[in-house]
């Protein structure tokens, strides 16, 4: 039987979720980095005085010995949206030395710049899973490096993917299973990210994708994403770094690690600095650059229900260059990095409704763009003499800083963490 107090708590959860404040990583009873339904139930039981606070101290944010409705709501918000972002993690590199900088999202946006104690590969790209950072150290480093933001951004471990393998991404099926596309191999690695610091048994196995390769025998795996019980891996299929065949998405059953489908793309060379393949509204979005300097590609939409390409959302001809990165600000507003015929780059805003470029936010050498949960667009500007992280309001492209934030080494890739 539902008591009056139970009804008050449950009603408050329903009515308050949209406006509730987010306090911290609240409700994460086992310190795993996320909040599960079981942990929410435990927190509710504490609030109803059916369990002691000691069963989930993380639910009692203010330490007053009880769990209130506000604390429950905050835990629900974390369960739905993830822990609130508080910092930007920026890989910074001159492609000889690799490091990283951090930037607080709250004013005055304190920057801790790249330094020798913050080492990553010279060609690295970060991913975030359960509030940990996984740096994929690519060409020349061949490893996946786990960094813990809650421990002062210390490196927890760095596990090899094999000499000369050139890993390009990591996509998580669970805390103990992930997929690592190897750009220089025909085998997709299956790894266990939860192993200890000695990396014993990090590599669980591999999936042979050689049958999807072009003439050189290497399929050039680029990016990946896990959706439900399927992993999707993009194949560029290049010969001497030149696109020949159309790009592919290979589909893998994450229960059996068997290839169950392949989806041929409209364009060739699926290439972008997005953080894994982009999933939006039941589709995977991927940028096909084709031949650099030629307007022969665009952002292609693959329908996950039909398992087939639905064509281009925006073409390179409409954007004015090769699309090397993109982020959605809304259903109609998308920000693009375009590479022009002279290989200079620009950050532009594109209206999907009118199919028009509406403004240019920055030009020079823009490497990466990302939007955080606060609606801020961060851009890595590597322009010589003016490098740094630029910040804009994502809703309309207004610059929020007069000058870019100096990260020490030129900024390259950005993610956001609590």
N, C-alpha and C positions, 0 to 999 in steps of 0.2 A: 504494500500500500504506500502511495506517495504522500509524504508528510508535507505540511505547509512550508517548512524550511526548504525541503527538496524542491518544491514548485517555485519558490522564490529564487533559488539559485539557478535552476534550469531556465526559468523565464528571463532572468538577468543575462544569462549567457547568450540567449537568442537575440535579445533586444540591444545588447551593448556591444556586440562584436565589431560593428562598423565604426564605432567612435571611441573604442577603448584605448587607453594609452598603452604603449609597449614599454615595459620596464627594463628587461634584460632577457637572457636566455633562461626564462622561467619555465618550470615544469619538466626540465630535462633530468629526470630522476637518476638515470644511469650514466650521465655525463657523456652521452654518445654523440652529442652535437645536434640532435633533433628531438622533437616531442611526438610520441606515438599516442594512439588512442588508449592503450593500456595505461600510459602515464597520466593522461587526462582523467581517466576513471579513478586512478589512485588519488589524484589531487581532489577530485570531487568527494571521494570517501573521507578524506582528511577534513574537508570543509564541513561535511555532515557529521564529523566526530565519530566516524566508524572505524578509522585507522589513525594511529599516532602520526604526528608530523615527521618523526624519524624515518618513516617509510618513503618519504620523498621531501627531503629538506629543501630541494630546489624550487618547490612550489611555494614555499614561504619566503618570498623575496625580501621582505623587511625584517624578518627574523623575530616576529612578535609572538611566535608559537601557535599561529593559526593560519588557515588559508581562507582568504576573503574572496568575494565575488570578483573584485578587480584583478586579483592574482589569477583566478581561474580564467577570466577573459583573456588576460595577457598570455597565458599558457596556450589557450586555443588559437590565438593569433599566431604564435610561434609555430604551432602544429600545422596551420594552414599556409602561412607565408614564409616560414623559416625564421631564424634568429635575425633580429634587426641589424642592418649593415651599419658599421661605424667607421670603417677605414677602407681606403683603396690600397690594393697591393699592385705595385707597378714593376714589372720586369724592366730593367734598364741595362742597355748594352751598347758597346761600340763594335760588336761582333768579334772582338778579341777577348774582352773581359766581360763577364756577366755578373750582375748583381740585382738588387731590387731596392725600391724605395717604398715607403708607406706614407699615406696622407690621411689625416683625420677628416671626416666629412663635416663635423661641426666647426664653425668658425673658432679660431682664425685659420683653420685648415693647416695644422702643423705638419711639416714635412720632415721625415727622417730619411735622408738621402742614401743613395747607393754607397756601399763601402766594402772594404775587403772582408769584413766579418759576415757579410750577407751574400754569400756566394751561390750563384746558380750557373747553369751553362751559358755560354756566349750566344747560343741560339735556343731560346727557351720560351715556352708558352704555358701559362698557369690555368688550372681548373680548380673548382671548389666543390667539395663533397663533404657533407656533415661538418661544416665549419672548419675543415682542414684544407690546406692548399696542396695541390699535387702539381708540381712543376714538371712538365715533360721536357727534359733536356734533349734537344734534337741533335742535329748534325754535329759530330765530333765529341758528344758527351754520352749519348745512348743510355739514358737512365730516367727513372721516375723518382722524383725527390719529394718527400712528404714534409711539409712545414706546418707547425702548429702556431697560429696567431695568439692563442691563449698562453703560450709559453715564451713570449717575447720574440715570436717568429723564428724559433729555433728549428733546425733541421732534425726531424725525428729519425729519418732513414733515407737512404738513396740506393735504389735497387736497379741493377743493370738489366737492360733489355737485349744485351748481346752486342759485341763490338761491331761497329759499322752498320747497325740495324736502323738507325735514324727514326726513332719513334716520333709520331706526329700528334697523337691525341690519347686521351684515356676516357672511357665511358663506363659508368658504374651500373652493374646489375644489382649489386648488394654490397654490404661492407666487406665481404670476403671474395667478391668476384667482379672483375672489370675486364674490359677489352682494350688492347693497345694496338692501334694500327702501326705497322712498320713500313716506312716509306721505301726502304731499300731491300725489303724482303717480300716473299710471296706468302708468308705465313702471318696470320693475325694472332697476336699473343693473347692468351687467357691468363690473367694474373690474379693473385690474392693480395690485395692492398693491406690486409689486416695482419700480415706476418710481422715478426719482430725486427729489431734494428739490424740483425745480421742477414736479413733478407732470405733466409733459408725457405725454400719452397715458394718463393715469390711467383715464379712462372709455373702455372698449373698445367699448361698445355698450349696447343696452337691449332689453328684452323687453316688448312691449305686453300689459298685462293688463286693458285697459279693458273687454273683453267680460265680465269677471267682476265689474264694479263694480255698485253699487246705483244708485239714481235720480240721485245727484249726480255720477255719472261717475267717481268715485274709489273704488278698491277698499279703501283704507286698509290697505296692507301693513304688517304688524307685525314678525314674526320669521321667521327662516329657519334651515335647517340643511342640510348636505350629507351624504348617506348613500350611499356608493359613487359611482355615476355619476348620481345623482339629487339635485336640490335641491328642498327643500320650503319653501314660503313661505305663511305664514298671512295670511288676508285677513279683516279685521274687518267690512267692509261696513256702515258706519255712515252715517246721514243726520242731519246736525246733531248729531253725537256720540251718537246714540241707535241701538241695535241694532235692525235690522228683519229682514233676511234671516239665515238660518243662516250661520255662519262657513264658510270654505273653506280647504283646503290645496291649493295649486296645485303640480303636480309638473313639474319641468323636467329635460330631458336635458342633462347638463353637457357632453356632447360636441358637441351641435348647438345648444344654447340654444333649443330648441323646447319649448313646453308639450306634455306627453304625457298628462296626466291632471289631473283635479280631484276632490278628495274632499270631499263635503259633510259638515259636522260636525253632531252632534246638537244642540249648543247654538249660541248666537250670541256675538259679540264675543270671539274668542280673545285674551285679554289676560293678561299676567303679566310679572314682572320676571325671569323665568328668563333665563339667558345663551344666547339662541337657543332654538329649539325643543328640548325635552328628548327624547333618544333613550335607551330602556331596554328590554332584553329583546325586541328585534325590533319595537318599537313606538315611535311618537311620542306623547308625552304633552303635552297642551295644556290650559290652564285657560280655560274659557268663563265669563265673568262675566255675560253677558246684560245685564239691566237692573240697574244698581247699586242696592243696597238691597232687592232681591227675590231670594229663594232659587230661582233658575231655571237654575242652571248647575252646574259642577263640573269636576273634572279628567277629561278625556276621553282614551281610549286609541284610537289609530289603528294597526291592524295593518299592518305594512309588507309582509307577504307577500300578504295579501288586498287591500290597498289600500282598506280600508273601516273605518269606525268600529266599535269593539267596545263602545261605551257608556261610562258613567262609572265610574271607579275609586272616586271619592268625590264625593258631591254637596255643594252649598252647604248644603242643609238639614242634612246630617250634620255638616258642619264648623261651622255656625253663622254663616255670612256669605260674602260674595264672596271667592273665593280669588285673591289678587293675586300670590302667589309660592309656590313649593313646592320642596323638595329632599328626595330620598330618602336616609335614613340606612341602610336595609336593605330587604329585600323586604317587610317588614311595617310598618316605622316610617317615616313621612313627616312632615316639618315643614311647616306651612302658615302663611302670613300671611293673616289674614282681615280683611276690611273689614266693619264692622257697619253697621246701619241709620243710626247717628248719625255714620258715616264715621270713627270711631275705629278703630284697628287693634290686632290682637293676634297674637303668635307662639304657636302651639299645636303640640302633638304629637298625631298621629293614628295609631291602630293599625288598619291595613288588615285584619287578621285578625278582630278583634272589631267593627270599624267604629265605634269609639268615640274621642272626644277624651280623651286620658289626662292631659294637664296643659297649663297656660298658663304659658309661660316669661317673657313680657314683654307689656306692654300700653301703649298710648299712641299713638305714631306710628312704626310699624316699616315701613321702606321696602324692605329687601332682606335675604335670607338666603342664605348659601353655606356649603358644607362643604368643608374642605380635605383633603389627603391624610393628614393626621395625625388625622383624625376629630374635628375641632373645628368647631363651628357658629358662624359669625360672623353678627351681626345689626346692621344699620344702624338705630339708634334716633334719630329726629329729634324726640323729645318736647321741647317747650320747657322749658328749665331743667334738663334731664337728658339732653341729646343726647350721642351717642358710640357707639362700637362695643362691643357686648356679645359675650362669648365663652362658649360652653357646650360641654360634652362631648356629642358627637352621639349616642353610644350610649344615654344615659339622660336627657339634658337638664340635667344638673347645671351650675350656673353656675361658671365657672372664674375669674371676676373679681368682686370685691365691687362695683366701680363701672365704668361704661363708660369706654372710652379716648377722651379728648378729641381730636378731629381738626381743631380750629380752626373751620372752617365745619361745619354739620351734615352727617353722613355720608349718602350716598345709595346708591351702587352699589359692589359689592365683587367683585374677582377676586384670584386668587393667582398669584404668579410666583416663579421661582427667586431 
